[in-house]
Amino acid sequence: MAIPARTTVLSDDVEPRDRQIYNGDVIADPQATAPAYAIRPNKKTEKRKHSTFNIVGALFLLAVASLLYTSNVIAVNQLAKEVNDLTNRYNAIVSANEVLKAEINRKSSLDRIGTLAAGLGMTNPKEAPVWIEIDRDKVDELTGK
């Protein structure tokens, strides 16, 4: 036994509402018997299609962004390694300079120089040095000027 379909026509003075029937069955509604009330059939939904071009484009952009990020990380790591190497080299040079300064101070000490001079037969003078004054006029006369 077939159930006849029930259709109602909307009048122009009634504003259509989003009332839908979801599986083809009429939902028992107390307002269904009210005048100028209509039951509408389901609206056909449109499935949103994802374009292959959009998907490939999005994957391409994602690949480019990840490539740029990765290259940036690699560049930063190389720069950090270079800074570390230069810092180590600088510390080594400073350390070598300190060693050279200490060696200069040791070799220029008066005790060491006195010992080396005594070994060569040098002695300290017994009397204070005397200043000799030279007459410039006599020097010019002797040189012929």
Contacts in CASP RR format, 6 or more apart in sequence:
PFRMAT RR
TARGET T0000
AUTHOR 0000-0000-0000
METHOD contacts of the structure
MODEL  1
MAIPARTTVLSDDVEPRDRQIYNGDVIADPQATAPAYAIRPNKKTEKRKH
STFNIVGALFLLAVASLLYTSNVIAVNQLAKEVNDLTNRYNAIVSANEVL
KAEINRKSSLDRIGTLAAGLGMTNPKEAPVWIEIDRDKVDELTGK
6 26 0 8 1.000
6 39 0 8 1.000
8 37 0 8 1.000
8 38 0 8 1.000
8 39 0 8 1.000
9 38 0 8 1.000
10 16 0 8 1.000
10 36 0 8 1.000
10 38 0 8 1.000
11 36 0 8 1.000
13 36 0 8 1.000
14 36 0 8 1.000
14 37 0 8 1.000
14 38 0 8 1.000
16 38 0 8 1.000
16 40 0 8 1.000
19 38 0 8 1.000
19 39 0 8 1.000
19 40 0 8 1.000
20 40 0 8 1.000
20 41 0 8 1.000
20 42 0 8 1.000
20 43 0 8 1.000
21 27 0 8 1.000
21 39 0 8 1.000
21 40 0 8 1.000
21 41 0 8 1.000
21 42 0 8 1.000
22 42 0 8 1.000
24 41 0 8 1.000
24 42 0 8 1.000
26 32 0 8 1.000
26 39 0 8 1.000
29 39 0 8 1.000
31 37 0 8 1.000
32 39 0 8 1.000
106 112 0 8 1.000
END
